[in-house]
Structure formats: C-alpha cells, structure tokens
Amino acid sequence: MKLPKIKNENLPEELKKLLGDQDAEFDSIVDINDIISVDCDRTAYDQQKMAIGKKLMESRKKQQELLKQKKMEERNA
C-alpha cells in the first residue's frame, strides 16, 4: 500500500530540522492483505446498485410532486 508523502515545505520547523531537505514519508504498519478480504458478486452488486438508484429517483420525483402540490394548496388558500 502506497502512503502519501508530505513535502518538506509543508512540514513544521521541528520536523524540517529532523529530516533536513527530505520530504516526510510513511511506512505502512499493516499488510494490506491482513486488513480486508471481501468476496463480491459484481453482477449482484450492480443489480442492487441500479435498484437503489431507481428507488432514489422515484423518491425524489414523489417529493417534488408533494412540494408542488403543497405550493398549489398554499396559493389556493
């Protein structure tokens, strides 16, 4: 796992004194293979993602309809 470097110019003075002109680099303290191992059925994931997206679109459409209806009722009141 590649970790980010911090440019020397962005380091506090205390670290600049320790590192000299070098950038700050970090070493991983864990092996990436020890962190997560996830089995994923890509087809099922894509299907669920599409189903959720459709539900969100329907929900937003219903919300817009209700807001439009509320505004109409307020105008007529």
PyMOL Python script that loads the backbone (N, CA, C, O; Angstrom):
from pymol import cmd

cmd.read_pdbstr("""\
ATOM      1  N   MET A   1       0.852  -1.170   0.000  1.00  0.00           N
ATOM      2  CA  MET A   1       0.000   0.000   0.000  1.00  0.00           C
ATOM      3  C   MET A   1       0.898   1.234   0.000  1.00  0.00           C
ATOM      4  O   MET A   1       1.779   1.379   0.848  1.00  0.00           O
ATOM      5  N   LYS A   2       0.662   2.109  -0.956  1.00  0.00           N
ATOM      6  CA  LYS A   2       1.473   3.320  -1.083  1.00  0.00           C
ATOM      7  C   LYS A   2       0.839   4.429  -0.242  1.00  0.00           C
ATOM      8  O   LYS A   2      -0.332   4.762  -0.422  1.00  0.00           O
ATOM      9  N   LEU A   3       1.610   4.985   0.659  1.00  0.00           N
ATOM     10  CA  LEU A   3       1.134   6.059   1.525  1.00  0.00           C
ATOM     11  C   LEU A   3       1.658   7.401   1.018  1.00  0.00           C
ATOM     12  O   LEU A   3       2.697   7.449   0.359  1.00  0.00           O
ATOM     13  N   PRO A   4       0.960   8.472   1.313  1.00  0.00           N
ATOM     14  CA  PRO A   4       1.356   9.785   0.788  1.00  0.00           C
ATOM     15  C   PRO A   4       2.631  10.321   1.432  1.00  0.00           C
ATOM     16  O   PRO A   4       3.002   9.950   2.545  1.00  0.00           O
ATOM     17  N   LYS A   5       3.278  11.199   0.695  1.00  0.00           N
ATOM     18  CA  LYS A   5       4.430  11.936   1.208  1.00  0.00           C
ATOM     19  C   LYS A   5       3.955  13.339   1.567  1.00  0.00           C
ATOM     20  O   LYS A   5       2.994  13.842   0.986  1.00  0.00           O
ATOM     21  N   ILE A   6       4.624  13.962   2.518  1.00  0.00           N
ATOM     22  CA  ILE A   6       4.367  15.366   2.834  1.00  0.00           C
ATOM     23  C   ILE A   6       5.596  16.142   2.408  1.00  0.00           C
ATOM     24  O   ILE A   6       6.708  15.875   2.865  1.00  0.00           O
ATOM     25  N   LYS A   7       5.383  17.103   1.529  1.00  0.00           N
ATOM     26  CA  LYS A   7       6.507  17.892   1.020  1.00  0.00           C
ATOM     27  C   LYS A   7       7.174  18.638   2.166  1.00  0.00           C
ATOM     28  O   LYS A   7       6.524  19.086   3.111  1.00  0.00           O
ATOM     29  N   ASN A   8       8.477  18.754   2.052  1.00  0.00           N
ATOM     30  CA  ASN A   8       9.264  19.408   3.089  1.00  0.00           C
ATOM     31  C   ASN A   8       8.767  20.817   3.375  1.00  0.00           C
ATOM     32  O   ASN A   8       8.768  21.254   4.526  1.00  0.00           O
ATOM     33  N   GLU A   9       8.346  21.524   2.348  1.00  0.00           N
ATOM     34  CA  GLU A   9       7.886  22.901   2.521  1.00  0.00           C
ATOM     35  C   GLU A   9       6.614  23.006   3.371  1.00  0.00           C
ATOM     36  O   GLU A   9       6.301  24.072   3.902  1.00  0.00           O
ATOM     37  N   ASN A  10       5.874  21.876   3.497  1.00  0.00           N
ATOM     38  CA  ASN A  10       4.634  21.866   4.274  1.00  0.00           C
ATOM     39  C   ASN A  10       4.817  21.335   5.693  1.00  0.00           C
ATOM     40  O   ASN A  10       3.854  21.235   6.453  1.00  0.00           O
ATOM     41  N   LEU A  11       6.050  20.997   6.043  1.00  0.00           N
ATOM     42  CA  LEU A  11       6.322  20.439   7.371  1.00  0.00           C
ATOM     43  C   LEU A  11       6.567  21.541   8.397  1.00  0.00           C
ATOM     44  O   LEU A  11       7.048  22.619   8.049  1.00  0.00           O
ATOM     45  N   PRO A  12       6.237  21.274   9.662  1.00  0.00           N
ATOM     46  CA  PRO A  12       6.589  22.225  10.719  1.00  0.00           C
ATOM     47  C   PRO A  12       8.112  22.266  10.899  1.00  0.00           C
ATOM     48  O   PRO A  12       8.819  21.333  10.518  1.00  0.00           O
ATOM     49  N   GLU A  13       8.589  23.335  11.470  1.00  0.00           N
ATOM     50  CA  GLU A  13      10.033  23.548  11.627  1.00  0.00           C
ATOM     51  C   GLU A  13      10.713  22.396  12.373  1.00  0.00           C
ATOM     52  O   GLU A  13      11.830  22.012  12.026  1.00  0.00           O
ATOM     53  N   GLU A  14      10.049  21.841  13.394  1.00  0.00           N
ATOM     54  CA  GLU A  14      10.659  20.755  14.173  1.00  0.00           C
ATOM     55  C   GLU A  14      10.964  19.546  13.297  1.00  0.00           C
ATOM     56  O   GLU A  14      12.019  18.928  13.435  1.00  0.00           O
ATOM     57  N   LEU A  15      10.042  19.208  12.395  1.00  0.00           N
ATOM     58  CA  LEU A  15      10.279  18.071  11.508  1.00  0.00           C
ATOM     59  C   LEU A  15      11.296  18.405  10.430  1.00  0.00           C
ATOM     60  O   LEU A  15      12.060  17.534  10.016  1.00  0.00           O
ATOM     61  N   LYS A  16      11.320  19.644   9.968  1.00  0.00           N
ATOM     62  CA  LYS A  16      12.328  20.045   8.980  1.00  0.00           C
ATOM     63  C   LYS A  16      13.726  19.866   9.556  1.00  0.00           C
ATOM     64  O   LYS A  16      14.643  19.446   8.851  1.00  0.00           O
ATOM     65  N   LYS A  17      13.891  20.186  10.848  1.00  0.00           N
ATOM     66  CA  LYS A  17      15.197  20.019  11.495  1.00  0.00           C
ATOM     67  C   LYS A  17      15.592  18.547  11.531  1.00  0.00           C
ATOM     68  O   LYS A  17      16.761  18.214  11.339  1.00  0.00           O
ATOM     69  N   LEU A  18      14.617  17.659  11.777  1.00  0.00           N
ATOM     70  CA  LEU A  18      14.906  16.222  11.845  1.00  0.00           C
ATOM     71  C   LEU A  18      15.175  15.617  10.467  1.00  0.00           C
ATOM     72  O   LEU A  18      16.054  14.768  10.320  1.00  0.00           O
ATOM     73  N   LEU A  19      14.423  16.052   9.464  1.00  0.00           N
ATOM     74  CA  LEU A  19      14.506  15.435   8.140  1.00  0.00           C
ATOM     75  C   LEU A  19      15.461  16.140   7.190  1.00  0.00           C
ATOM     76  O   LEU A  19      15.827  15.577   6.159  1.00  0.00           O
ATOM     77  N   GLY A  20      15.865  17.336   7.508  1.00  0.00           N
ATOM     78  CA  GLY A  20      16.714  18.091   6.598  1.00  0.00           C
ATOM     79  C   GLY A  20      15.898  18.535   5.397  1.00  0.00           C
ATOM     80  O   GLY A  20      14.815  19.098   5.558  1.00  0.00           O
ATOM     81  N   ASP A  21      16.404  18.288   4.188  1.00  0.00           N
ATOM     82  CA  ASP A  21      15.707  18.696   2.967  1.00  0.00           C
ATOM     83  C   ASP A  21      14.772  17.619   2.418  1.00  0.00           C
ATOM     84  O   ASP A  21      14.160  17.807   1.366  1.00  0.00           O
ATOM     85  N   GLN A  22      14.660  16.505   3.117  1.00  0.00           N
ATOM     86  CA  GLN A  22      13.829  15.405   2.640  1.00  0.00           C
ATOM     87  C   GLN A  22      12.343  15.643   2.930  1.00  0.00           C
ATOM     88  O   GLN A  22      11.977  16.364   3.859  1.00  0.00           O
ATOM     89  N   ASP A  23      11.504  15.018   2.108  1.00  0.00           N
ATOM     90  CA  ASP A  23      10.071  15.014   2.370  1.00  0.00           C
ATOM     91  C   ASP A  23       9.780  13.957   3.427  1.00  0.00           C
ATOM     92  O   ASP A  23      10.558  13.019   3.607  1.00  0.00           O
ATOM     93  N   ALA A  24       8.651  14.112   4.130  1.00  0.00           N
ATOM     94  CA  ALA A  24       8.251  13.114   5.121  1.00  0.00           C
ATOM     95  C   ALA A  24       7.570  11.958   4.386  1.00  0.00           C
ATOM     96  O   ALA A  24       6.633  12.170   3.616  1.00  0.00           O
ATOM     97  N   GLU A  25       8.045  10.744   4.628  1.00  0.00           N
ATOM     98  CA  GLU A  25       7.459   9.550   4.029  1.00  0.00           C
ATOM     99  C   GLU A  25       6.989   8.636   5.150  1.00  0.00           C
ATOM    100  O   GLU A  25       7.556   8.628   6.242  1.00  0.00           O
ATOM    101  N   PHE A  26       5.946   7.867   4.864  1.00  0.00           N
ATOM    102  CA  PHE A  26       5.371   6.986   5.865  1.00  0.00           C
ATOM    103  C   PHE A  26       5.474   5.541   5.399  1.00  0.00           C
ATOM    104  O   PHE A  26       5.361   5.252   4.207  1.00  0.00           O
ATOM    105  N   ASP A  27       5.687   4.647   6.341  1.00  0.00           N
ATOM    106  CA  ASP A  27       5.685   3.215   6.066  1.00  0.00           C
ATOM    107  C   ASP A  27       4.398   2.630   6.613  1.00  0.00           C
ATOM    108  O   ASP A  27       3.927   3.024   7.680  1.00  0.00           O
ATOM    109  N   SER A  28       3.837   1.696   5.880  1.00  0.00           N
ATOM    110  CA  SER A  28       2.624   1.027   6.320  1.00  0.00           C
ATOM    111  C   SER A  28       2.936   0.175   7.540  1.00  0.00           C
ATOM    112  O   SER A  28       3.978  -0.478   7.600  1.00  0.00           O
ATOM    113  N   ILE A  29       2.036   0.184   8.506  1.00  0.00           N
ATOM    114  CA  ILE A  29       2.253  -0.630   9.703  1.00  0.00           C
ATOM    115  C   ILE A  29       1.494  -1.954   9.621  1.00  0.00           C
ATOM    116  O   ILE A  29       1.593  -2.790  10.520  1.00  0.00           O
ATOM    117  N   VAL A  30       0.731  -2.141   8.528  1.00  0.00           N
ATOM    118  CA  VAL A  30       0.000  -3.394   8.326  1.00  0.00           C
ATOM    119  C   VAL A  30       0.175  -3.861   6.888  1.00  0.00           C
ATOM    120  O   VAL A  30       0.490  -3.074   5.995  1.00  0.00           O
ATOM    121  N   ASP A  31      -0.031  -5.122   6.688  1.00  0.00           N
ATOM    122  CA  ASP A  31      -0.042  -5.680   5.338  1.00  0.00           C
ATOM    123  C   ASP A  31      -1.459  -5.533   4.806  1.00  0.00           C
ATOM    124  O   ASP A  31      -2.408  -5.912   5.492  1.00  0.00           O
ATOM    125  N   ILE A  32      -1.627  -5.000   3.617  1.00  0.00           N
ATOM    126  CA  ILE A  32      -2.950  -4.749   3.041  1.00  0.00           C
ATOM    127  C   ILE A  32      -3.778  -6.029   2.996  1.00  0.00           C
ATOM    128  O   ILE A  32      -5.003  -5.968   3.098  1.00  0.00           O
ATOM    129  N   ASN A  33      -3.140  -7.179   2.846  1.00  0.00           N
ATOM    130  CA  ASN A  33      -3.863  -8.453   2.797  1.00  0.00           C
ATOM    131  C   ASN A  33      -4.432  -8.850   4.154  1.00  0.00           C
ATOM    132  O   ASN A  33      -5.335  -9.683   4.225  1.00  0.00           O
ATOM    133  N   ASP A  34      -3.918  -8.265   5.227  1.00  0.00           N
ATOM    134  CA  ASP A  34      -4.421  -8.569   6.567  1.00  0.00           C
ATOM    135  C   ASP A  34      -5.627  -7.713   6.942  1.00  0.00           C
ATOM    136  O   ASP A  34      -6.304  -7.998   7.930  1.00  0.00           O
ATOM    137  N   ILE A  35      -5.898  -6.687   6.177  1.00  0.00           N
ATOM    138  CA  ILE A  35      -6.951  -5.743   6.551  1.00  0.00           C
ATOM    139  C   ILE A  35      -8.334  -6.257   6.171  1.00  0.00           C
ATOM    140  O   ILE A  35      -9.184  -6.444   7.041  1.00  0.00           O
ATOM    141  N   ILE A  36      -8.565  -6.483   4.898  1.00  0.00           N
ATOM    142  CA  ILE A  36      -9.897  -6.847   4.432  1.00  0.00           C
ATOM    143  C   ILE A  36      -9.797  -7.871   3.308  1.00  0.00           C
ATOM    144  O   ILE A  36      -8.955  -7.769   2.416  1.00  0.00           O
ATOM    145  N   SER A  37     -10.660  -8.832   3.378  1.00  0.00           N
ATOM    146  CA  SER A  37     -10.821  -9.769   2.278  1.00  0.00           C
ATOM    147  C   SER A  37     -12.323  -9.888   2.045  1.00  0.00           C
ATOM    148  O   SER A  37     -13.036 -10.489   2.848  1.00  0.00           O
ATOM    149  N   VAL A  38     -12.797  -9.318   0.951  1.00  0.00           N
ATOM    150  CA  VAL A  38     -14.229  -9.276   0.679  1.00  0.00           C
ATOM    151  C   VAL A  38     -14.523 -10.057  -0.596  1.00  0.00           C
ATOM    152  O   VAL A  38     -13.949  -9.801  -1.654  1.00  0.00           O
ATOM    153  N   ASP A  39     -15.430 -11.013  -0.463  1.00  0.00           N
ATOM    154  CA  ASP A  39     -15.923 -11.704  -1.650  1.00  0.00           C
ATOM    155  C   ASP A  39     -17.076 -10.887  -2.199  1.00  0.00           C
ATOM    156  O   ASP A  39     -17.979 -10.507  -1.454  1.00  0.00           O
ATOM    157  N   CYS A  40     -17.055 -10.616  -3.481  1.00  0.00           N
ATOM    158  CA  CYS A  40     -18.064  -9.740  -4.068  1.00  0.00           C
ATOM    159  C   CYS A  40     -18.584 -10.338  -5.366  1.00  0.00           C
ATOM    160  O   CYS A  40     -17.816 -10.675  -6.268  1.00  0.00           O
ATOM    161  N   ASP A  41     -19.907 -10.463  -5.441  1.00  0.00           N
ATOM    162  CA  ASP A  41     -20.552 -10.869  -6.683  1.00  0.00           C
ATOM    163  C   ASP A  41     -20.870  -9.585  -7.429  1.00  0.00           C
ATOM    164  O   ASP A  41     -21.835  -8.893  -7.105  1.00  0.00           O
ATOM    165  N   ARG A  42     -20.067  -9.271  -8.416  1.00  0.00           N
ATOM    166  CA  ARG A  42     -20.169  -7.996  -9.131  1.00  0.00           C
ATOM    167  C   ARG A  42     -21.535  -7.812  -9.792  1.00  0.00           C
ATOM    168  O   ARG A  42     -22.077  -6.707  -9.792  1.00  0.00           O
ATOM    169  N   THR A  43     -22.089  -8.872 -10.348  1.00  0.00           N
ATOM    170  CA  THR A  43     -23.385  -8.778 -11.019  1.00  0.00           C
ATOM    171  C   THR A  43     -24.481  -8.429 -10.020  1.00  0.00           C
ATOM    172  O   THR A  43     -25.310  -7.557 -10.284  1.00  0.00           O
ATOM    173  N   ALA A  44     -24.488  -9.106  -8.877  1.00  0.00           N
ATOM    174  CA  ALA A  44     -25.498  -8.819  -7.843  1.00  0.00           C
ATOM    175  C   ALA A  44     -25.321  -7.400  -7.317  1.00  0.00           C
ATOM    176  O   ALA A  44     -26.299  -6.690  -7.085  1.00  0.00           O
ATOM    177  N   TYR A  45     -24.066  -6.992  -7.131  1.00  0.00           N
ATOM    178  CA  TYR A  45     -23.795  -5.634  -6.659  1.00  0.00           C
ATOM    179  C   TYR A  45     -24.350  -4.598  -7.638  1.00  0.00           C
ATOM    180  O   TYR A  45     -25.008  -3.641  -7.231  1.00  0.00           O
ATOM    181  N   ASP A  46     -24.082  -4.795  -8.920  1.00  0.00           N
ATOM    182  CA  ASP A  46     -24.563  -3.853  -9.936  1.00  0.00           C
ATOM    183  C   ASP A  46     -26.086  -3.813  -9.985  1.00  0.00           C
ATOM    184  O   ASP A  46     -26.674  -2.744 -10.147  1.00  0.00           O
ATOM    185  N   GLN A  47     -26.728  -4.973  -9.845  1.00  0.00           N
ATOM    186  CA  GLN A  47     -28.186  -5.019  -9.848  1.00  0.00           C
ATOM    187  C   GLN A  47     -28.764  -4.273  -8.641  1.00  0.00           C
ATOM    188  O   GLN A  47     -29.730  -3.521  -8.776  1.00  0.00           O
ATOM    189  N   GLN A  48     -28.177  -4.482  -7.474  1.00  0.00           N
ATOM    190  CA  GLN A  48     -28.641  -3.792  -6.265  1.00  0.00           C
ATOM    191  C   GLN A  48     -28.416  -2.292  -6.374  1.00  0.00           C
ATOM    192  O   GLN A  48     -29.252  -1.496  -5.948  1.00  0.00           O
ATOM    193  N   LYS A  49     -27.298  -1.920  -6.939  1.00  0.00           N
ATOM    194  CA  LYS A  49     -26.976  -0.504  -7.125  1.00  0.00           C
ATOM    195  C   LYS A  49     -28.015   0.163  -8.038  1.00  0.00           C
ATOM    196  O   LYS A  49     -28.472   1.271  -7.757  1.00  0.00           O
ATOM    197  N   MET A  50     -28.379  -0.506  -9.114  1.00  0.00           N
ATOM    198  CA  MET A  50     -29.390   0.023 -10.037  1.00  0.00           C
ATOM    199  C   MET A  50     -30.753   0.116  -9.359  1.00  0.00           C
ATOM    200  O   MET A  50     -31.470   1.099  -9.539  1.00  0.00           O
ATOM    201  N   ALA A  51     -31.111  -0.898  -8.584  1.00  0.00           N
ATOM    202  CA  ALA A  51     -32.404  -0.896  -7.891  1.00  0.00           C
ATOM    203  C   ALA A  51     -32.479   0.247  -6.892  1.00  0.00           C
ATOM    204  O   ALA A  51     -33.507   0.918  -6.797  1.00  0.00           O
ATOM    205  N   ILE A  52     -31.417   0.474  -6.155  1.00  0.00           N
ATOM    206  CA  ILE A  52     -31.383   1.573  -5.186  1.00  0.00           C
ATOM    207  C   ILE A  52     -31.458   2.912  -5.915  1.00  0.00           C
ATOM    208  O   ILE A  52     -32.162   3.822  -5.476  1.00  0.00           O
ATOM    209  N   GLY A  53     -30.739   3.032  -7.017  1.00  0.00           N
ATOM    210  CA  GLY A  53     -30.779   4.269  -7.808  1.00  0.00           C
ATOM    211  C   GLY A  53     -32.183   4.570  -8.298  1.00  0.00           C
ATOM    212  O   GLY A  53     -32.622   5.719  -8.252  1.00  0.00           O
ATOM    213  N   LYS A  54     -32.895   3.548  -8.767  1.00  0.00           N
ATOM    214  CA  LYS A  54     -34.270   3.736  -9.230  1.00  0.00           C
ATOM    215  C   LYS A  54     -35.181   4.168  -8.088  1.00  0.00           C
ATOM    216  O   LYS A  54     -36.027   5.045  -8.264  1.00  0.00           O
ATOM    217  N   LYS A  55     -35.011   3.555  -6.917  1.00  0.00           N
ATOM    218  CA  LYS A  55     -35.820   3.930  -5.754  1.00  0.00           C
ATOM    219  C   LYS A  55     -35.554   5.382  -5.355  1.00  0.00           C
ATOM    220  O   LYS A  55     -36.480   6.114  -5.007  1.00  0.00           O
ATOM    221  N   LEU A  56     -34.289   5.795  -5.407  1.00  0.00           N
ATOM    222  CA  LEU A  56     -33.957   7.184  -5.080  1.00  0.00           C
ATOM    223  C   LEU A  56     -34.596   8.154  -6.069  1.00  0.00           C
ATOM    224  O   LEU A  56     -35.106   9.204  -5.679  1.00  0.00           O
ATOM    225  N   MET A  57     -34.563   7.797  -7.343  1.00  0.00           N
ATOM    226  CA  MET A  57     -35.182   8.656  -8.355  1.00  0.00           C
ATOM    227  C   MET A  57     -36.691   8.751  -8.141  1.00  0.00           C
ATOM    228  O   MET A  57     -37.267   9.834  -8.243  1.00  0.00           O
ATOM    229  N   GLU A  58     -37.327   7.626  -7.846  1.00  0.00           N
ATOM    230  CA  GLU A  58     -38.768   7.626  -7.577  1.00  0.00           C
ATOM    231  C   GLU A  58     -39.089   8.467  -6.346  1.00  0.00           C
ATOM    232  O   GLU A  58     -40.065   9.216  -6.334  1.00  0.00           O
ATOM    233  N   SER A  59     -38.266   8.340  -5.318  1.00  0.00           N
ATOM    234  CA  SER A  59     -38.473   9.098  -4.087  1.00  0.00           C
ATOM    235  C   SER A  59     -38.354  10.596  -4.336  1.00  0.00           C
ATOM    236  O   SER A  59     -39.166  11.379  -3.843  1.00  0.00           O
ATOM    237  N   ARG A  60     -37.348  10.990  -5.096  1.00  0.00           N
ATOM    238  CA  ARG A  60     -37.167  12.412  -5.412  1.00  0.00           C
ATOM    239  C   ARG A  60     -38.332  12.943  -6.242  1.00  0.00           C
ATOM    240  O   ARG A  60     -38.801  14.060  -6.025  1.00  0.00           O
ATOM    241  N   LYS A  61     -38.796  12.133  -7.197  1.00  0.00           N
ATOM    242  CA  LYS A  61     -39.930  12.539  -8.023  1.00  0.00           C
ATOM    243  C   LYS A  61     -41.172  12.732  -7.157  1.00  0.00           C
ATOM    244  O   LYS A  61     -41.895  13.715  -7.321  1.00  0.00           O
ATOM    245  N   LYS A  62     -41.424  11.802  -6.237  1.00  0.00           N
ATOM    246  CA  LYS A  62     -42.576  11.900  -5.338  1.00  0.00           C
ATOM    247  C   LYS A  62     -42.446  13.141  -4.448  1.00  0.00           C
ATOM    248  O   LYS A  62     -43.429  13.843  -4.209  1.00  0.00           O
ATOM    249  N   GLN A  63     -41.235  13.405  -3.962  1.00  0.00           N
ATOM    250  CA  GLN A  63     -41.004  14.583  -3.126  1.00  0.00           C
ATOM    251  C   GLN A  63     -41.308  15.865  -3.907  1.00  0.00           C
ATOM    252  O   GLN A  63     -41.939  16.781  -3.380  1.00  0.00           O
ATOM    253  N   GLN A  64     -40.861  15.925  -5.150  1.00  0.00           N
ATOM    254  CA  GLN A  64     -41.128  17.103  -5.976  1.00  0.00           C
ATOM    255  C   GLN A  64     -42.621  17.267  -6.226  1.00  0.00           C
ATOM    256  O   GLN A  64     -43.131  18.387  -6.215  1.00  0.00           O
ATOM    257  N   GLU A  65     -43.323  16.164  -6.453  1.00  0.00           N
ATOM    258  CA  GLU A  65     -44.764  16.227  -6.655  1.00  0.00           C
ATOM    259  C   GLU A  65     -45.478  16.735  -5.408  1.00  0.00           C
ATOM    260  O   GLU A  65     -46.388  17.558  -5.502  1.00  0.00           O
ATOM    261  N   LEU A  66     -45.065  16.246  -4.237  1.00  0.00           N
ATOM    262  CA  LEU A  66     -45.681  16.688  -2.983  1.00  0.00           C
ATOM    263  C   LEU A  66     -45.417  18.168  -2.717  1.00  0.00           C
ATOM    264  O   LEU A  66     -46.304  18.888  -2.258  1.00  0.00           O
ATOM    265  N   LEU A  67     -44.190  18.623  -3.007  1.00  0.00           N
ATOM    266  CA  LEU A  67     -43.877  20.042  -2.825  1.00  0.00           C
ATOM    267  C   LEU A  67     -44.694  20.910  -3.779  1.00  0.00           C
ATOM    268  O   LEU A  67     -45.182  21.974  -3.399  1.00  0.00           O
ATOM    269  N   LYS A  68     -44.836  20.455  -5.003  1.00  0.00           N
ATOM    270  CA  LYS A  68     -45.630  21.178  -5.996  1.00  0.00           C
ATOM    271  C   LYS A  68     -47.088  21.242  -5.544  1.00  0.00           C
ATOM    272  O   LYS A  68     -47.731  22.287  -5.645  1.00  0.00           O
ATOM    273  N   GLN A  69     -47.604  20.118  -5.046  1.00  0.00           N
ATOM    274  CA  GLN A  69     -48.987  20.067  -4.558  1.00  0.00           C
ATOM    275  C   GLN A  69     -49.172  21.001  -3.362  1.00  0.00           C
ATOM    276  O   GLN A  69     -50.185  21.693  -3.270  1.00  0.00           O
ATOM    277  N   LYS A  70     -48.212  21.024  -2.457  1.00  0.00           N
ATOM    278  CA  LYS A  70     -48.287  21.892  -1.281  1.00  0.00           C
ATOM    279  C   LYS A  70     -48.313  23.360  -1.697  1.00  0.00           C
ATOM    280  O   LYS A  70     -49.086  24.144  -1.147  1.00  0.00           O
ATOM    281  N   LYS A  71     -47.478  23.738  -2.660  1.00  0.00           N
ATOM    282  CA  LYS A  71     -47.446  25.127  -3.130  1.00  0.00           C
ATOM    283  C   LYS A  71     -48.766  25.512  -3.773  1.00  0.00           C
ATOM    284  O   LYS A  71     -49.246  26.631  -3.595  1.00  0.00           O
ATOM    285  N   MET A  72     -49.362  24.572  -4.532  1.00  0.00           N
ATOM    286  CA  MET A  72     -50.664  24.837  -5.158  1.00  0.00           C
ATOM    287  C   MET A  72     -51.744  25.059  -4.097  1.00  0.00           C
ATOM    288  O   MET A  72     -52.588  25.946  -4.221  1.00  0.00           O
ATOM    289  N   GLU A  73     -51.694  24.229  -3.052  1.00  0.00           N
ATOM    290  CA  GLU A  73     -52.683  24.360  -1.974  1.00  0.00           C
ATOM    291  C   GLU A  73     -52.506  25.680  -1.232  1.00  0.00           C
ATOM    292  O   GLU A  73     -53.489  26.311  -0.844  1.00  0.00           O
ATOM    293  N   GLU A  74     -51.244  26.106  -1.030  1.00  0.00           N
ATOM    294  CA  GLU A  74     -50.985  27.370  -0.349  1.00  0.00           C
ATOM    295  C   GLU A  74     -51.473  28.551  -1.187  1.00  0.00           C
ATOM    296  O   GLU A  74     -51.958  29.537  -0.632  1.00  0.00           O
ATOM    297  N   ARG A  75     -51.355  28.470  -2.490  1.00  0.00           N
ATOM    298  CA  ARG A  75     -51.812  29.536  -3.370  1.00  0.00           C
ATOM    299  C   ARG A  75     -53.340  29.634  -3.368  1.00  0.00           C
ATOM    300  O   ARG A  75     -53.908  30.725  -3.424  1.00  0.00           O
ATOM    301  N   ASN A  76     -53.981  28.486  -3.302  1.00  0.00           N
ATOM    302  CA  ASN A  76     -55.445  28.452  -3.333  1.00  0.00           C
ATOM    303  C   ASN A  76     -56.069  28.760  -1.977  1.00  0.00           C
ATOM    304  O   ASN A  76     -57.273  29.004  -1.896  1.00  0.00           O
ATOM    305  N   ALA A  77     -55.283  28.753  -0.925  1.00  0.00           N
ATOM    306  CA  ALA A  77     -55.829  29.006   0.420  1.00  0.00           C
ATOM    307  C   ALA A  77     -56.033  30.478   0.681  1.00  0.00           C
ATOM    308  O   ALA A  77     -56.484  30.857   1.762  1.00  0.00           O
TER     309      ALA A  77
END
""", "prot")
cmd.dss("prot")
cmd.show_as("cartoon", "prot")
cmd.util.cbc("prot")
cmd.orient("prot")
